[in-house]
Each structure stands twice: as structure tokens, then as C-alpha cells.
Amino acid sequence: MKKIVVLIVLLLGSISVNAQELKWETSFEQASQIAMKTKKPLLMFFTGSDWCGWCIRLQNEVLKKPEFAAWAKDNVVLLELDFPRRSPQLPEIQKQNMELQQVFDVRGYPTIWFATPTKKDGKTNLEKLGSTGYVAGGPEKWLEGANQILKKK
């Protein structure tokens, strides 16, 4: 009987953890539509997910923490712009990510840009709010800098 109760508790715990996971969009168009609808800026995470040590460190120390998840749900729409070396990626996503990398003049990883999308004449325009990258000190320190950037909007 104890084993069944423990199993149920573990199962319910894993369901609630999965429910708290953030949704990272990979389509710029989809993320922009959500951002315009919700009136939230985009958080665009330029990353080399399978090779960049600092990207992995930022993920583990900040982006996968509950503090970040709670903040992100209230403040931004998440867009991952990945440049993997070993993982396959759709050609249209590669093209999109390269174009955005050029627009934002990204020279290194991780780079996070905040921008507000607007639609004019059927074209999506972006107002750049600011950028950041890896910041030592965990989620509190990183969120402090992100909030400073978002105050500018």
C-alpha cells in the first residue's frame, strides 16, 4: 500500500513539474503573433544548445529555474534561436535564425535580445529594447538586469 501511495505522489509531482515547464517557441512568426496578442516583448535566446558551454551554463543556472519560469510567464514571450552543431534542424528554421542573427548583429553565444514586435503593412517590425547574455549570480542577478532592460519599453 505504501508503494502505491509513493508512486501516486511521485506521478502527481512529475505532472505538476511538467505543467510548469515553459514554452519556447522556435518560429519567429508564431512568437511575434503571441507577443502582439499578449502585449509582451519577445525574449530571443540566441544559443548553441549542443556545443556552447556558456549557453548550457545559462540554461542550468537561470533559464531552467522556477524563478525564471514565474518571471517569464508574466513578462515575455520566449523564442529560442538555436545554432546546433550536432542536432538536426529544419532548413526554414536555420534560415530564420541566421537572418535574425544578422538583424541583431549577434557575434557570440549566449546572447539574449528583448524586442517588441509590431505589424505594419503586413510586415513584422521589431523595436530593440536591449540585450544581455550570461550573468553570474543565478536567476536573481540575471532577472535584475532583464528588468532594467524591460523598464525602457
N, C-alpha and C positions, 0 to 999 in steps of 0.2 A: 504494500500500500504506500509506504514512504517513497518508494521508487517512482510510482505513478505521480504522486504529488510533486516531487522534484522535477520530473520530466515535464509536467504541465507548466510549472513555474519557469523553467528554462525556455520552453517553447514560447510562452507569452512574452518573456523578456526579449527573445530574439525578434519577435514580431514588432514590439514597440521600438526596438533599436532600428529595424529596417524602416519603420514608419517615419523616423526622424532623419533618415538619410536625405541629403539634399539632391535636387535635380539639377544636374549640369547639362545645359543644352550644348549641342555641337553645331547646330545650324544658326548662323548669324541672323537669317531672316526670321526664323522661329523665335529666337531670343529677343530680337528687336520688336516683334509684334507683341510679345508678352510684356516687355518693358514699357511700350507705349500704352498698352491697355491698363497696366497697373500703375503707371506713372512713377516707375522706379528706374534708376540708371542701370546700365549694364556693368557687370564686373567681368572683364575679359582677361582670362588667365592664359597667357602665352607660356607654354610648358613643353619640355621634352620629357614626357612622362616615364619613358622606359630607359633613360640614359643620363638625365641631368640630376646630379646629386643634390644641388640646392633646391630644385623643384620638388624632389621627393621629400627633402627635409621640411620645406614649407608646407607640403601636404600633411605630413605627420605631426608637425608642431602647431599648425594653425588650422588649415582648411578641413581637417577631419575631426576637429574638436567640437564639443557641444556648444561652447561659447560662440564659435564662428557660425555654426548652423543656426542658432537662435537669431543672431545678428543678421545673417544673410536673408533669412526668410522675411524679415521686416524691412530690409533696406535696399536690396539689389536683386537683379536677375543674373544668374550665373551662366557664363559662356566659356567653355573650355576650348582653346585653340591649340591643339596638340601638334607637335612635330616629332613623332616617334621615329626611332631608327629600326626597331625590330618588330613592332606591331603593325599589322596591315591597316591601311586607311583608304577610304573611298577617294577616288580621284577628285570628285567635286569638293570634298572636304579639304583635301590637300590644297587645291586651287584657292578656295575661300580663305584658308588660313594664311597662305602666302600673300594674298592680296591685302589682308588686314595687317599682317606683319609689316608690309611696306607702308601702308597708310599711317601706322602708328610708329614707324621708324624703330621697330624693336631690334636691338642689337645683341641682346643676351637673355638668358633664361634663369630664373623665372622673372617675367615682367607681368604686372597686373595694371591694366588701364581701366579707369572708370570713364564712362561716356554716356551721354543722354541721346537716344535716337529720336529723330523726328522724320515725318514723311512729308515730302513736298514734290508735287508733280510726278507722283508715282515712284520717287527715288528716296531711299533712306539716307538721311544725313546724320552725322554724329557730332555732337558738341563734346570736345575733350574736356574732362574735369581734372584729370591728374593721374599720375602713375606711381607705383611702388613696386617692391619686389620682396625678397626675403628680408625680414626684420627679426633680429634676435630678441628673445624675451617672451615668446609664446603668444597666445591669442590676444591677451590684454594689450600688449605693446603694439601688435600689428593692427588691432582694431582702433586703437587710439589714432594712428596715422591715417587709416582709412576714413575715420570720421572727420578728420581735418580736411581731407580731400572732398568729401561729400558736402561739407558745410559751404563750399564755394559755389555750389549749384544754385 
